[in-house]
């Protein structure tokens, strides 16, 4: 008896491709698309595990998307802290001359 052939989820493939695009050509939009489509793909795969495959692709897209978002947020925080600290130092030095 043959087992039914499981088809790879197109949404999972899209999630992986969008995750790669989030690191290369479309930094914010690609990452956002990877996160949304990755969650959608995992939900579809969980609802039809006998029909759909590709959970690993969806997870890879999710990891790429979230990693890009986290690095972007940490970069913005680092820039704000650096320039805020620089402004505070300059303000402190400017007050000492009076």
Buried (B, 14 or more C-beta within 10 A) or exposed (E): EEEEEBEBBEBBBBBBBBBBBBBEEBBEEBBBBBBBBBBBBBEBBEEEEEEBBBBEBBBBBBBBBBBBBEEBEEEEEEEEEEEEEEEEEEEEEEEEEE
